[in-house]
Amino acid sequence: MPRSYIHNVYVLILTKAGALGLGAFLAMLGVFFWRARRISRSVRDPMERAIVVGAMGATFACMVGSMLQPSLSRAAPVTLLALMWGIVELYRWFGQRDQAAGLHRPEHAASDG
């Protein structure tokens, strides 16, 4: 006998955690995008900026995909999102540390080759 489940992760969260749980989940996403946008504007290195913007894009794609599949109910996608979000926050931390120390990290030089 096939097992049925809710395909929309937002409805799934609403049914399992209630409106407060869904609100907390959406707030967490909003805070990530707000912080990542600020970090992408403060990063000077184009390669690092691309990584931050890529993490934002991957998170957005996961959120859109979550409307049709419950991928966030599995451990692997959640772990990858947490890893990407951690990398974004590391760029912020390294930037603040370098700024406090008076260091200016060189930007990536474009290769002509």
Residue pairs with C-beta under 8 A, 6 or more apart in sequence:
5 12
5 70
6 12
6 15
6 70
7 68
7 69
7 70
8 66
8 67
8 68
8 70
9 66
9 67
9 69
9 70
9 71
9 72
9 73
10 22
10 25
10 66
10 67
12 70
12 73
13 21
13 22
13 25
14 21
14 22
17 24
17 25
29 59
29 63
32 59
32 85
32 88
33 56
33 59
33 60
35 88
35 89
35 92
36 52
36 55
36 56
36 59
36 85
36 88
37 56
39 52
39 88
39 89
39 91
39 92
39 95
40 49
40 52
40 53
40 56
42 92
42 95
43 49
43 52
43 91
43 95
44 104
44 105
44 107
45 105
45 107
45 108
46 107
46 108
47 108
48 91
51 87
51 88
51 91
52 88
52 91
55 84
55 85
55 87
55 88
58 81
58 84
59 81
59 84
59 85
62 71
62 72
62 77
62 81
65 71
66 72
71 77
72 78
72 81
98 104
98 105
